[in-house]
Amino acid sequence: MSYKDLSKKEKAQVLKDLREEHIETVTHAQALLKKQNAVRKKIRKAMGKESKTVTQIANIVEMPTHEVFWHIASMKKYDLVAEDGMEDFVDVLYKIVEDK
């Protein structure tokens, strides 16, 4: 019997058993996700209602530019932020995408 042939309750139990079997990995992944969400919350707060460059955001949240850029790129992939023009034809401005 394959996983797709299981009932909804059986699938839930399989996943629960796997989480218990790999508790260390699951705990580590949850901690990383919590940290990532906290950083992205700081970035969103720093962006506010105005468009900003990665450098401006990095200065506000006091993080290295390359880390902020990674988060902005990831957020852009999921349509959480969008490009909003350029500053001095050099730096891209980003803005928060409002809920649809």
N, C-alpha and C positions, 0 to 999 in steps of 0.2 A: 504494500500500500504506500502511495506517495503522499507528500504533504498536501497537495492540492485536492486529494480525495478525502481528507479529514473534515469533520464538522467544525463549525466555528469554535465550539467549546474545546474540542481536541487540539485545534491549532493554538488556542490560547494557552492550553496546558503545556504543549511542546515548547512554546516561547518562554513560558515561566520556568520550565525545567532548564532550558538553555541559559537563561539569565542567572539562575542559581548555580549552575555548573561553572559558569565563567564570571563569577561575581567580581573578581579583581578587575578584569577587563571592563566590565560594565560600569563599575564604580569610577574607574579612570576616565572612561568616555563621558560619563555624566558630569564629572568635574570639569573636563575640558569644555563641554558644551555650556556649562554654567558660566565659566570664565569668558567664553566667546560672546555669549549673550550680554554679559555685563559691559564688555568693551563696545559692542555695537550700540548699546543703550547710551553710553557716554558719547559716542560719535554722533548719533542722532540728536542728542541734546545740544552738542556743540554746533551742529549745522543749523539748528533753529529754523527760521522761516526764510533765511537768506541763502543764496548760493555761495559756496565757498570752494577754494582749492584744497587739494590734499595737504599741502604745506600749512595752510591756515588752520585746518582741522587738527593736524598733528600738533601744532603749537598750542592750541586750546586744550587738547586732552593730554598734552605732555607725553606723547608717544613718538617713537621713531617714524619717520615719514613712510618707510617701506612697509611697516606693519599696518599703518592706516590705509595705505594704498591697497594692500591685500584685502582688507575688510571692505573698502569701497568697491573694489572690483567684484568681490563676492556678492555684495548687496546689489550691485548693478545687474548681475546675472539673474537675480531673482526679482528684478523690477522694484526694489526697495528704494533705490536712488537712481537718478538719471542725470545725464550731462545737460548742462544749461549754459552753453556758450563757452567763451574763452576769456581769460584775463590777459590783456596786453599781447594777444596772439601767441602766448606761450603756455600758460597753465589752463587746464580744463576746469571749469566750474561745475560743481555737483550740487544737486538739490534733492531733498527728500520727496519721494513720490507720494502724493496724497492717496488715501484709500479710495478704491474705485467704487 
